[in-house]
Amino acid sequence: MNLRPGAPSAQPRQPVVGPEFRALAFIACLALGGCMSMAPSYERPQSPVAAAYPNIEAQSQNSGQSLVAPGWRNYFADPRLQALIAQALENNHDLRIAVLRVEELRAVYGIQRADQFPSISAVAEGSRTRVPADLSVTGKPMTSNKFQVGLGLNTWELDFWGRVRSLKDAALENYLAADSTRHAATLSIIAQVANSYLTLRELDERLALARETSASREESLRIFRRRVEVGSTSRLDLTQVESLWLQAKAMSAELEQARAVQANALTLLVGTRVRLDSVSGYFDDAGVLGELRAGLPSGLLLERPDIAAAEHQLKAANANIGAARAAFFPRITLIGSYGTASAELDGLFKNGSVAWSFAPSISLPLFDGWRNRSNLDLTEARRNTAVAQYEKTIQSAFRDVADALAGRKWLSEQVETLQATVAVQAERARLAKLRYDNGAAAFLEVLDAQRDLLTVAQQLVQTRRALLSSRVNLYAALGSDLDDSTVVPASANQSDPIKRGQSK
């Protein structure tokens, strides 16, 4: 369709965006594009521990390499123990609380990160106003309408000095610290379940040994009672045999109570009802745990989740210093709106109905009673505290590994010694019984030999369990890797704001 020059267009004119709005858009792009940070540059503190663990053979250090411990399913070979650990990771309430804490700080980070962006909302409003005659400029009552539709920019701080970004970084580090703490809690639950299970198996073996001894001594008591009846032995020997039987019987009752208490503790750890039937027979130590070498202390900085959590807390404290420093500088905020307004509803989108407002503000602290100065001092003190806590955590981790390695070394020697001692005591008991049967010794000699044999046999079972526990503790102390079956926060499969926000 041809139009004559100067004829009005048949299409309505588009609203013209004013220079103020274009300036606002430019400022927004500038603010979103980058801002300076006043946080001090982060430097990891020097490790306050030695370069190698004390009193450990060179081969256990793995030729100067750091190691990543295997996943728990690869390290804990016992099927019953694997099942208990899996149930604990799913049902343990302490671990569930740690996971929920991660979710809480994840949400806090999302809220803090949102402060970096402008909050834009759609606004639609309408009003009808009547002005009485004595207030009207015309001297007559007036009724007016106002309708408005548009976009509103809520109060938005232009983060030129990095205050908002520093707070976001601190929230991110707190979130990551909580996740590392959750990892540490998971390792702790795995170690507690394993140690509790090993203690239960120790009690099963000790109880079986006590029952076997009690049954054997009860049979001896029956024989001696018959001998007393026929006059072939004295009542003194009978009372000594009876004391041996009562000793074994009392030990069985004591171990039954200890096993019941241990089973209750393991049930609480698992977090759900489980069957913990007694297991008879010798506990195969070799089939419970895998082999593990210690590596170097430097590996703890990478693998120990509690050290990672302490470092994230240190980074959060470092970022908070940046926010405290930025508080000394001017704070610039924007408020604005853009849309269309009219006195009639059908005139909202007509030509000339564009309405906008732009209200930047700037505030500079002049006197606040030294609040900002004190807040900066507070953040610096907290950063120094975080440094001390980080160094203490490293030293504690170093000690955990060193203690576990010392236990593994010296408990192995104790087990070997006790195995030899049990063999010697068994031979002593056999010879004492032989001497008594041939009338060459009093039954008191047999009594002492059998008591010592039972005591040493029980001690051997306890020391074997302690050796296994030291290997469990070493696994946890090294900050072991967790396999895919480990519990993770429920929202881990959702869109993660961390991945989107780290580059902001």
C-alpha positions in Angstrom: 0.0 0.0 0.0 1.5 3.4 -1.1 1.2 6.3 1.2 1.6 9.9 0.3 4.6 11.8 1.8 3.6 13.2 5.2 0.6 10.9 5.6 0.3 9.3 9.0 1.4 5.8 9.3 -1.1 3.0 9.7 1.1 1.3 12.3 1.2 2.6 15.9 4.6 4.0 16.9 6.7 2.0 19.3 7.5 3.7 22.6 10.9 5.4 22.4 13.3 4.3 25.0 14.7 7.3 26.8 18.4 8.1 27.3 17.9 7.6 31.1 16.8 4.0 30.6 19.6 3.4 28.2 22.0 4.7 30.8 20.4 2.5 33.4 20.9 -0.5 31.1 24.5 0.5 30.5 25.2 0.8 34.3 23.6 -2.6 34.8 25.8 -4.2 32.2 28.8 -2.6 33.8 27.9 -3.7 37.3 27.2 -7.3 36.1 30.3 -7.4 34.0 32.8 -7.1 36.8 33.7 -5.4 40.1 36.8 -5.2 42.2 37.3 -7.3 45.3 38.8 -5.9 48.4 39.4 -9.3 50.0 43.0 -10.0 50.8 44.7 -12.5 48.4 44.3 -16.0 49.8 47.5 -18.0 50.5 47.3 -21.5 52.1 49.2 -21.5 55.4 52.3 -23.7 55.6 51.8 -27.2 56.9 52.7 -27.3 60.6 53.8 -31.0 60.5 56.8 -33.0 59.5 57.3 -34.3 56.0 57.0 -38.0 57.0 55.3 -40.0 59.8 57.5 -41.0 62.7 58.9 -44.5 63.2 57.4 -45.9 60.0 59.3 -48.0 57.5 60.2 -46.5 54.2 58.0 -48.9 52.2 54.9 -47.9 54.2 55.5 -44.4 53.0 55.0 -45.6 49.4 58.3 -44.2 48.1 57.3 -40.6 48.7 53.9 -40.7 47.0 50.6 -39.6 48.4 47.8 -42.3 48.4 44.1 -42.2 48.0 42.5 -44.9 50.1 40.0 -47.1 48.2 36.3 -46.9 48.5 34.9 -48.6 51.5 33.4 -51.4 49.5 36.8 -52.3 48.3 38.5 -52.0 51.7 36.0 -53.7 53.9 35.7 -57.2 52.5 33.4 -58.8 55.0 29.9 -59.1 53.5 28.1 -58.6 56.8 30.1 -55.5 57.5 29.4 -54.1 54.1 25.7 -54.6 54.6 25.8 -52.8 57.9 27.8 -49.9 56.5 25.4 -49.5 53.6 22.4 -49.5 56.0 24.1 -46.9 58.3 24.9 -44.6 55.4 21.2 -44.7 54.5 19.6 -44.5 57.9 22.0 -42.9 60.4 20.5 -39.8 61.9 23.7 -37.9 62.5 24.6 -38.3 58.9 21.1 -37.2 57.8 21.5 -34.1 60.0 24.9 -33.4 58.2 23.3 -33.8 54.8 20.4 -31.4 55.8 23.0 -28.9 57.0 24.6 -29.0 53.6 21.2 -28.3 52.0 20.7 -25.4 54.4 23.9 -23.7 53.5 23.4 -24.4 49.9 20.1 -22.4 50.1 21.9 -19.6 52.0 24.5 -19.4 49.2 21.7 -19.2 46.6 20.1 -16.3 48.5 23.4 -14.5 48.9 24.3 -15.0 45.2 21.0 -13.6 44.1 21.9 -10.2 45.7 24.4 -9.7 42.8 21.6 -9.4 40.3 18.9 -6.9 39.9 15.4 -7.9 41.1 12.9 -7.0 38.4 9.2 -7.4 38.9 6.2 -6.9 36.7 3.9 -4.2 38.2 0.3 -3.6 37.4 -1.8 -1.1 39.4 -4.8 1.0 39.2 -6.4 3.6 41.4 -9.4 5.9 41.5 -9.2 9.1 43.5 -11.8 11.7 44.5 -10.7 15.2 45.6 -13.3 17.3 47.5 -14.1 20.8 46.2 -12.3 22.7 49.0 -9.1 20.9 48.0 -9.5 21.0 44.3 -7.6 23.6 42.3 -10.8 24.2 40.3 -13.0 24.6 43.3 -15.1 21.6 42.2 -14.9 18.0 43.3 -12.8 15.9 41.0 -12.6 12.2 40.4 -9.5 10.8 38.6 -8.3 7.5 37.5 -4.7 6.2 37.2 -3.7 2.9 35.5 -0.1 1.8 35.1 1.7 -1.4 33.8 5.4 -1.9 33.6 8.6 -3.3 35.0 10.0 -2.3 38.3 13.6 -2.4 39.4 13.8 -2.9 43.2 16.6 -1.6 45.3 19.8 -2.9 43.7 23.3 -2.2 44.9 26.0 -1.6 42.3 28.8 -3.7 43.7 31.7 -1.6 42.6 33.8 -2.4 45.7 33.0 -6.1 45.8 31.0 -6.1 49.0 28.2 -8.3 47.7 30.5 -10.5 45.8 32.6 -11.1 48.9 29.5 -12.0 50.9 28.6 -14.4 48.1 32.1 -15.9 48.1 31.9 -16.4 51.9 28.5 -18.1 51.6 30.0 -20.4 48.9 32.9 -21.4 51.1 30.6 -22.1 54.0 28.5 -24.3 51.8 31.7 -26.2 50.6 32.8 -26.5 54.2 29.5 -28.0 55.2 29.8 -30.5 52.3 33.3 -31.5 53.5 32.0 -31.8 57.0 29.3 -34.1 55.6 32.1 -36.2 54.0 34.0 -36.3 57.3 30.8 -37.4 59.0 30.4 -40.2 56.5 33.9 -41.4 57.1 33.3 -41.2 60.8 30.1 -43.3 60.6 31.9 -45.9 58.4 34.7 -46.2 60.9 32.3 -46.3 63.9 30.2 -49.0 62.3 33.3 -51.1 61.4 34.8 -50.8 64.9 31.5 -51.6 66.5 31.1 -54.6 64.3 34.6 -55.8 65.1 34.0 -55.4 68.8 30.8 -57.4 68.4 32.7 -60.2 66.6 35.4 -60.0 69.3 32.8 -60.5 72.0 31.3 -63.4 70.0 34.7 -65.1 69.9 35.4 -64.5 73.5 32.0 -65.6 74.5 32.4 -68.8 72.5 35.8 -69.4 74.2 34.2 -68.8 77.6 31.3 -71.2 76.9 33.6 -73.9 75.6 35.8 -73.5 78.7 32.7 -73.5 81.0 31.4 -76.7 79.4 34.8 -78.4 79.7 35.1 -77.4 83.3 31.6 -78.5 84.1 32.5 -81.9 82.8 35.6 -81.9 85.0 33.4 -80.9 87.9 31.1 -83.9 87.3 34.1 -86.2 87.2 35.6 -84.8 90.4 32.3 -85.1 92.2 32.2 -88.7 91.3 35.8 -89.1 92.5 34.9 -87.5 95.8 31.9 -89.9 96.2 34.2 -92.9 95.7 36.9 -91.4 97.9 39.6 -91.1 95.2 40.2 -87.4 95.6 39.7 -84.7 98.3 37.0 -82.1 98.6 39.6 -79.4 98.4 40.3 -80.5 94.8 36.6 -80.5 94.1 36.2 -76.9 95.4 39.1 -75.8 93.2 37.5 -77.4 90.2 34.2 -75.8 91.1 35.9 -72.4 91.3 37.3 -72.8 87.8 33.8 -73.6 86.5 32.3 -70.7 88.3 35.0 -68.4 86.9 34.2 -69.4 83.3 30.4 -69.2 84.0 30.7 -65.7 85.4 32.9 -64.6 82.5 30.2 -66.0 80.1 27.5 -63.9 81.8 29.7 -60.8 81.8 30.4 -61.2 78.0 26.7 -61.8 77.3 25.9 -58.5 78.9 28.7 -56.7 77.0 27.6 -58.2 73.7 24.0 -57.0 74.3 25.2 -53.5 75.0 27.4 -53.5 71.9 24.6 -54.8 69.8 22.4 -51.9 71.0 25.2 -49.4 70.2 25.6 -50.9 66.7 21.8 -50.8 66.1 21.8 -47.1 67.0 24.7 -46.4 64.6 23.0 -48.2 61.8 19.8 -46.2 62.5 17.4 -49.1 61.8 16.7 -52.5 63.2 19.2 -55.2 62.1 19.8 -58.8 62.9 23.0 -59.2 64.8 23.1 -63.0 65.5 26.1 -64.4 67.2 28.8 -65.8 64.9 30.6 -68.8 66.3 34.1 -69.9 65.3 37.4 -68.2 64.7 37.3 -64.6 63.3 39.3 -64.6 60.1 41.2 -61.4 60.3 42.6 -61.6 56.8 39.1 -61.7 55.3 37.9 -58.5 56.9 40.0 -55.6 55.7 42.2 -54.9 52.7 45.8 -53.6 52.7 46.5 -49.9 53.0 49.7 -47.8 53.1 50.0 -44.4 54.6 51.6 -42.3 51.9 52.9 -38.9 52.9 51.4 -36.2 55.3 51.1 -33.9 52.3 48.3 -36.2 51.0 46.2 -35.3 54.1 45.8 -31.8 52.7 44.0 -33.2 49.7 42.1 -36.1 51.1 41.1 -35.3 54.7 37.6 -33.8 54.5 38.0 -32.1 57.9 41.1 -30.3 56.7 39.2 -29.3 53.5 36.4 -28.0 55.7 38.8 -26.0 57.8 40.4 -24.5 54.7 37.0 -23.5 53.3 36.1 -21.8 56.6 39.4 -20.0 56.3 38.5 -18.8 52.8 35.1 -17.7 54.0 36.7 -15.6 56.8 39.1 -14.2 54.2 36.1 -13.1 52.0 34.3 -11.6 54.9 37.3 -9.2 55.3 36.7 -8.0 51.8 33.0 -7.2 52.6 34.1 -5.4 55.8 36.6 -3.3 53.9 34.1 -2.4 51.2 31.8 -1.0 53.9 34.1 2.0 54.2 33.3 3.1 50.6 30.2 4.7 49.0 27.2 2.4 48.5 25.4 3.1 45.2 21.8 1.7 44.8 19.3 2.0 42.0 15.5 2.1 42.0 13.6 2.5 38.8 10.6 1.5 36.7 9.6 1.5 33.0 6.2 1.0 31.5 3.0 2.7 30.4 0.4 4.8 32.4 -2.9 6.4 31.5 -5.9 7.9 33.1 -8.1 5.4 31.2 -7.6 1.7 31.0 -7.9 1.6 27.2 -5.2 4.2 26.9 -2.4 2.3 28.5 -0.7 1.3 25.3 -1.5 4.3 23.1 1.2 6.7 21.8 2.6 9.0 24.5 1.7 6.7 27.4 5.3 5.7 28.2 6.1 6.3 31.9 9.4 5.7 33.7 11.3 6.6 36.8 15.0 6.4 37.7 16.2 7.1 41.2 19.9 6.3 41.9 21.2 7.0 45.4 24.6 7.1 46.9 25.6 7.0 50.6 29.0 7.5 52.1 29.6 6.6 55.8 30.9 9.7 57.6 30.5 8.7 61.2 29.0 5.4 62.5 30.5 5.2 66.0 33.5 3.2 64.6 31.1 0.4 63.7 32.8 -0.3 60.4 36.2 -0.2 62.0 35.1 -2.7 64.7 33.5 -4.9 62.1 36.7 -5.1 60.2 38.7 -5.9 63.3 36.2 -8.7 64.0 36.5 -10.2 60.6 40.3 -10.1 60.8 40.2 -11.7 64.3 38.0 -14.5 62.9 40.3 -15.0 60.0 43.3 -15.4 62.4 41.2 -17.9 64.4 40.4 -19.8 61.2 44.1 -20.0 60.5 44.8 -21.4 63.9 41.9 -23.9 63.6 43.2 -24.9 60.2 46.7 -25.6 61.5 45.3 -27.5 64.5 43.2 -29.6 62.2 46.2 -30.6 60.2 48.2 -31.5 63.4 45.2 -33.5 64.7 45.0 -35.4 61.3 48.8 -36.0 61.4 48.4 -37.5 64.9 45.5 -39.7 63.9 47.5 -41.2 61.1 50.6 -41.6 63.3 48.6 -43.2 66.1 47.0 -45.6 63.7 50.3 -46.5 62.1 51.9 -47.1 65.6 49.0 -49.2 66.6 49.2 -51.3 63.4 52.9 -51.9 64.0 53.1 -52.6 67.7 49.8 -54.4 67.9 51.0 -56.8 65.3 54.0 -57.6 67.5 51.7 -58.0 70.5 49.5 -60.5 68.6 52.5 -62.6 67.6 53.7 -62.6 71.2 50.3 -63.5 72.6 49.9 -66.3 70.1 53.2 -67.8 71.3 52.1 -67.2 74.9 48.8 -69.1 74.3 50.7 -72.0 72.9 53.0 -72.0 76.0 50.2 -71.7 78.4 48.3 -74.5 76.7 51.3 -76.8 77.0 51.8 -75.7 80.7 48.1 -76.6 81.4 48.5 -80.0 79.7 51.7 -80.8 81.7 50.2 -79.6 85.0 47.2 -81.8 84.4 49.5 -84.7 83.6 51.5 -84.2 86.7 48.4 -84.0 88.8 47.0 -87.2 87.3 50.3 -89.0 88.2 50.3 -87.6 91.7 53.4 -85.4 91.2 51.7 -82.1 91.8 48.7 -80.6 93.6 45.6 -79.5 91.8 46.4 -75.9 92.6 49.1 -76.0 89.9 46.4 -77.1 87.4 44.1 -74.4 88.7 46.7 -71.6 88.1 47.6 -73.0 84.6 44.1 -73.1 83.4 43.2 -69.7 84.8 46.3 -68.2 83.0 45.4 -70.0 79.8 41.9 -68.6 79.7 43.1 -65.1 80.5 45.8 -65.1 77.8 43.4 -66.6 75.3 40.9 -63.8 76.0 43.6 -61.2 75.8 44.7 -62.5 72.4 41.2 -62.1 71.0 41.0 -58.5 72.3 44.4 -57.6 70.8 43.5 -59.1 67.4 40.4 -56.9 67.4 42.5 -53.9 68.5 44.8 -54.5 65.5 41.9 -54.6 63.1 40.5 -51.4 64.7 43.9 -49.7 64.1 43.6 -50.5 60.4 40.0 -49.1 60.4 41.3 -46.0 62.1 44.1 -45.6 59.6 41.5 -45.8 56.8 39.4 -43.0 58.3 42.5 -41.0 59.3 43.8 -40.9 55.7 40.6 -39.2 54.4 39.5 -42.1 52.2 37.7 -41.7 49.0 34.0 -42.5 48.9 32.5 -44.6 46.2 29.3 -43.9 44.3 27.0 -45.7 46.8 27.8 -43.2 49.5 24.9 -41.0 50.6 25.0 -37.5 49.1 22.6 -34.5 49.6 19.2 -35.1 48.1 19.5 -32.2 45.7 22.8 -33.3 44.2 21.0 -34.4 41.1 19.3 -31.0 40.7 20.8 -28.0 38.9 23.7 -26.9 41.0 24.1 -23.1 41.6 27.7 -23.7 42.5 28.6 -24.7 39.0 26.7 -21.6 37.7 28.0 -19.2 40.3 31.7 -19.9 40.6 32.4 -17.9 37.5 30.3 -15.0 38.5 
